[in-house]
Amino acid sequence: MKASKSWWSLLKKGHFSFEGVVCGAKMKQLPFMGVVCTVMLFIVYRTTNYQYKQTEMESKLHPFYTLKDRGMASSLNILPRGMIEPRSDLELKPLWTTGSSKSEVNVGSSHNLLAMPVGIKQKKNVDTIVQKFLSENFTVILFHYDGNVNGWWDLEWSKEAIHIVAHNQTKWWFAKRFLHPAVVSVYDYIFLWDEDLGVENFHPGRYLEIVRSEGLEISQPALDPNSTGIHHRITIRNRMHKFHRRVYDVRGSVKCSDDSEGPPCTGFVEGMAPVFSKSAWDCAWHLIQNDLVHGWGMDMKLGYCAQGDRTKKVGVVDSEYIVHQSIQTLGGASAKKGSSPQKYVKKHGVDVRLEIRRQSTTELQIFKERWERAIKEDKNWVDPFSASRRRKQRRSRSHSRRHKLKV
């Protein structure tokens, strides 16, 4: 009690000592309560600043969901919060509901999506693909790059599908504009496939069972070895496995071994038949560059969207495999790879296929440069795979030194 009284008397007199420093009347400008207020203000400032940084980061990653984007804050603030619906889907809705149909709403509704760019010349093959997916209750959206929609109405399932038309546009152009994560968030998996795939040995239901059980966020069905236009060995079917995550190959220009930690040896799928989980697509959609319509270079970076270790979360399913026919139709009539140049479509003396190839190569270079520039400009970004690469390199150097000492 005496100690507390003496402390209080010192405060009343304006004299007290702290760590050997005597403070007296000169400290009247900074009383004890002033110090407390200063500390509290500092805490409030740090908390507010942290919240601001978090909001700023979220607005960059998810601009669709933020109210600040493009001046939407003021317009949306007018609405009651409970009436703001940020998501949608691609499910067809009836113009009206009867008493019986009301009870059927959402019963058996699809939770997976098949999206394909299609042309009328591949109608028969597309019909085969779509029927397999509809039997598993998929929602189907077709991107008509040749402008011909009327030629599809005789198919029984056609009115159940979504049809979008834009002449001579690519799969990635359509995906960027019509498959926004907020629009497809209801679907567990998004199949973004080409139209020239043979599916005789593929079953969507069994495929998804494997993908779910193995935790694959990004995947593709393996390619039959007899497929046309195989570019990467990792995509070829392995008859001895149900699925695989990496390939071993020491013969090519790129050596693939247990030490390999990235594409095209592991963590890789190709662009003709990728399958994305909902979370992976949220990331992959942002990776699609709005102005680079051919999508070249994206396959090497998709592993960053795998929601974790790409060597574990990305895989190729062998037991459910497809045949890639590699039929090139965009920009002209159908032409299989390997056919003679004279058969390529020419308009006004221009080799359309050659020009598309040149444009794709140009876009690949732009994509690579843009990636490198983005890394340099974003000082806060940390490559999630760089640490493991450095560890591998250190182990490799250590092994080399030990080998030299033995010699």
VENFENTA-V835453 format. One record per residue. N is the residue number from 0. PHI is phi as a letter, one per 40 degrees, with the letter a starting at -180 (none if undefined). OMEGA is omega in whole degrees, 0 to 359 (* if undefined). BURIAL is 1 if it has 16 or more other C-alpha atoms within 10 Angstrom, else 0. Layout:
N_PHI_OMEGA_BURIAL ; N_PHI_OMEGA_BURIAL
This chain:
0_none_179_0 ; 1_c_181_0 ; 2_c_181_0 ; 3_c_178_0 ; 4_c_180_0 ; 5_c_179_0 ; 6_c_180_0 ; 7_c_179_0 ; 8_c_177_0 ; 9_c_180_0 ; 10_c_181_0 ; 11_c_180_0 ; 12_c_181_0 ; 13_g_179_0 ; 14_b_171_0 ; 15_a_181_1 ; 16_b_179_0 ; 17_a_180_0 ; 18_f_173_0 ; 19_g_181_0 ; 20_b_181_0 ; 21_c_181_0 ; 22_b_182_0 ; 23_b_185_0 ; 24_c_181_0 ; 25_c_182_0 ; 26_c_180_0 ; 27_c_179_0 ; 28_c_182_0 ; 29_b_181_0 ; 30_c_183_0 ; 31_d_180_0 ; 32_c_178_0 ; 33_c_178_0 ; 34_c_179_0 ; 35_c_180_0 ; 36_c_179_0 ; 37_c_179_0 ; 38_c_181_0 ; 39_c_179_0 ; 40_c_179_0 ; 41_c_179_0 ; 42_c_179_0 ; 43_c_180_0 ; 44_c_181_0 ; 45_c_180_0 ; 46_c_179_0 ; 47_c_180_0 ; 48_c_179_0 ; 49_c_179_0 ; 50_c_178_0 ; 51_c_179_0 ; 52_c_179_0 ; 53_c_179_0 ; 54_c_179_0 ; 55_c_179_0 ; 56_c_180_0 ; 57_c_179_0 ; 58_c_177_1 ; 59_c_183_0 ; 60_c_184_0 ; 61_b_183_0 ; 62_c_182_0 ; 63_c_186_1 ; 64_c_184_0 ; 65_c_182_1 ; 66_c_183_0 ; 67_c_188_0 ; 68_c_175_0 ; 69_f_175_0 ; 70_g_182_0 ; 71_c_186_0 ; 72_d_185_0 ; 73_c_182_0 ; 74_c_181_0 ; 75_c_179_0 ; 76_c_179_0 ; 77_c_182_0 ; 78_c_171_0 ; 79_c_185_0 ; 80_d_182_0 ; 81_c_180_0 ; 82_c_180_0 ; 83_c_182_0 ; 84_b_187_0 ; 85_c_185_0 ; 86_b_177_0 ; 87_a_175_0 ; 88_a_181_0 ; 89_b_180_1 ; 90_c_177_1 ; 91_c_181_0 ; 92_b_177_0 ; 93_c_178_0 ; 94_c_174_0 ; 95_a_181_0 ; 96_b_175_0 ; 97_c_180_0 ; 98_d_182_0 ; 99_c_183_0 ; 100_c_179_0 ; 101_c_181_0 ; 102_c_182_0 ; 103_c_182_0 ; 104_c_178_0 ; 105_g_178_0 ; 106_c_179_0 ; 107_g_181_0 ; 108_c_184_0 ; 109_c_175_1 ; 110_b_178_0 ; 111_b_188_1 ; 112_b_170_1 ; 113_b_178_1 ; 114_b_183_1 ; 115_a_166_1 ; 116_c_185_1 ; 117_b_172_1 ; 118_b_186_1 ; 119_c_180_1 ; 120_c_179_0 ; 121_b_184_0 ; 122_d_183_0 ; 123_c_181_0 ; 124_c_179_0 ; 125_c_178_1 ; 126_d_179_1 ; 127_c_180_0 ; 128_c_185_1 ; 129_c_181_1 ; 130_c_177_0 ; 131_c_183_1 ; 132_c_178_1 ; 133_c_178_1 ; 134_c_177_0 ; 135_b_173_0 ; 136_g_175_1 ; 137_c_164_1 ; 138_c_184_1 ; 139_b_174_1 ; 140_b_182_1 ; 141_b_178_1 ; 142_b_184_1 ; 143_c_182_1 ; 144_c_180_1 ; 145_b_177_1 ; 146_g_184_1 ; 147_c_176_0 ; 148_b_184_1 ; 149_d_181_0 ; 150_c_183_0 ; 151_b_189_1 ; 152_c_180_0 ; 153_c_177_0 ; 154_c_187_0 ; 155_d_185_0 ; 156_c_191_0 ; 157_d_182_1 ; 158_c_176_0 ; 159_c_183_0 ; 160_c_173_1 ; 161_c_181_0 ; 162_b_177_1 ; 163_b_186_0 ; 164_b_170_1 ; 165_a_189_0 ; 166_c_174_0 ; 167_f_175_0 ; 168_b_186_1 ; 169_c_178_1 ; 170_d_184_1 ; 171_c_175_1 ; 172_c_179_1 ; 173_c_184_1 ; 174_c_181_1 ; 175_c_187_1 ; 176_c_187_0 ; 177_b_180_0 ; 178_b_177_1 ; 179_d_181_1 ; 180_d_180_1 ; 181_c_180_0 ; 182_c_184_0 ; 183_b_185_1 ; 184_c_180_1 ; 185_c_185_1 ; 186_c_181_1 ; 187_c_181_0 ; 188_b_179_1 ; 189_b_176_1 ; 190_c_180_1 ; 191_b_193_1 ; 192_b_169_1 ; 193_c_184_1 ; 194_c_188_1 ; 195_b_183_1 ; 196_b_175_1 ; 197_c_188_1 ; 198_b_181_1 ; 199_d_182_0 ; 200_b_182_0 ; 201_b_177_1 ; 202_b_185_1 ; 203_d_181_1 ; 204_c_179_0 ; 205_c_179_0 ; 206_d_182_1 ; 207_c_175_1 ; 208_d_179_0 ; 209_c_182_1 ; 210_d_180_1 ; 211_c_184_0 ; 212_c_182_0 ; 213_c_177_0 ; 214_g_180_0 ; 215_c_179_1 ; 216_c_176_1 ; 217_b_185_1 ; 218_a_171_1 ; 219_a_172_1 ; 220_c_179_1 ; 221_c_178_1 ; 222_c_173_1 ; 223_d_181_1 ; 224_d_179_0 ; 225_c_179_0 ; 226_c_176_0 ; 227_c_174_1 ; 228_g_174_0 ; 229_c_185_1 ; 230_b_184_0 ; 231_b_185_0 ; 232_c_183_1 ; 233_c_182_1 ; 234_c_183_1 ; 235_c_182_1 ; 236_c_172_1 ; 237_b_186_1 ; 238_c_186_0 ; 239_c_185_0 ; 240_b_173_0 ; 241_c_177_0 ; 242_a_174_1 ; 243_a_182_1 ; 244_b_181_1 ; 245_a_179_1 ; 246_b_177_1 ; 247_b_182_0 ; 248_a_180_0 ; 249_b_184_0 ; 250_c_186_0 ; 251_c_179_0 ; 252_c_176_0 ; 253_b_181_0 ; 254_c_181_0 ; 255_b_182_1 ; 256_a_177_0 ; 257_c_180_0 ; 258_c_181_0 ; 259_c_183_1 ; 260_b_182_1 ; 261_a_180_1 ; 262_c_358_1 ; 263_c_182_1 ; 264_c_179_1 ; 265_a_181_1 ; 266_g_189_1 ; 267_a_165_1 ; 268_b_182_1 ; 269_c_190_1 ; 270_c_185_1 ; 271_c_184_1 ; 272_a_180_1 ; 273_c_176_1 ; 274_b_185_1 ; 275_b_167_1 ; 276_c_180_1 ; 277_d_181_1 ; 278_c_180_1 ; 279_c_180_1 ; 280_c_177_1 ; 281_d_178_1 ; 282_c_185_1 ; 283_c_179_1 ; 284_d_178_1 ; 285_c_178_0 ; 286_c_178_1 ; 287_c_180_1 ; 288_c_187_1 ; 289_d_185_0 ; 290_c_180_0 ; 291_b_195_1 ; 292_c_183_1 ; 293_c_173_1 ; 294_g_181_1 ; 295_c_180_1 ; 296_g_181_1 ; 297_c_184_1 ; 298_c_179_1 ; 299_c_183_1 ; 300_b_183_1 ; 301_c_179_1 ; 302_d_177_1 ; 303_c_181_1 ; 304_c_187_1 ; 305_c_177_1 ; 306_f_180_1 ; 307_i_182_0 ; 308_c_183_0 ; 309_c_178_1 ; 310_c_179_1 ; 311_b_187_1 ; 312_c_179_1 ; 313_b_182_1 ; 314_a_179_1 ; 315_b_183_1 ; 316_c_185_1 ; 317_c_186_1 ; 318_c_175_1 ; 319_b_189_1 ; 320_b_184_1 ; 321_b_174_1 ; 322_b_176_1 ; 323_c_183_1 ; 324_c_175_1 ; 325_f_177_1 ; 326_c_182_1 ; 327_c_183_1 ; 328_b_184_1 ; 329_c_179_1 ; 330_g_180_1 ; 331_i_182_1 ; 332_c_181_0 ; 333_c_177_1 ; 334_a_179_1 ; 335_c_175_1 ; 336_d_180_0 ; 337_g_178_0 ; 338_c_186_0 ; 339_c_181_0 ; 340_d_181_0 ; 341_c_182_0 ; 342_c_178_0 ; 343_c_180_1 ; 344_c_178_1 ; 345_b_178_0 ; 346_b_181_0 ; 347_f_177_0 ; 348_g_182_0 ; 349_b_175_0 ; 350_c_187_1 ; 351_c_182_1 ; 352_c_179_1 ; 353_c_180_0 ; 354_c_177_0 ; 355_c_178_0 ; 356_c_179_0 ; 357_c_180_0 ; 358_c_179_0 ; 359_c_179_1 ; 360_c_178_0 ; 361_c_180_0 ; 362_c_177_1 ; 363_c_180_1 ; 364_c_178_0 ; 365_c_180_0 ; 366_c_180_1 ; 367_c_180_0 ; 368_c_180_0 ; 369_c_178_0 ; 370_c_181_0 ; 371_c_180_0 ; 372_c_179_0 ; 373_c_178_0 ; 374_c_181_0 ; 375_c_184_0 ; 376_c_181_0 ; 377_c_183_0 ; 378_c_182_0 ; 379_c_183_0 ; 380_c_178_0 ; 381_b_179_0 ; 382_c_183_0 ; 383_c_182_0 ; 384_b_183_0 ; 385_c_182_0 ; 386_c_180_0 ; 387_c_178_0 ; 388_c_180_0 ; 389_c_178_0 ; 390_c_178_0 ; 391_c_181_0 ; 392_c_179_0 ; 393_c_178_0 ; 394_c_180_0 ; 395_c_179_0 ; 396_c_179_0 ; 397_c_179_0 ; 398_c_180_0 ; 399_c_180_0 ; 400_c_179_0 ; 401_c_180_0 ; 402_c_179_0 ; 403_c_180_0 ; 404_c_179_0 ; 405_c_180_0 ; 406_c_*_0
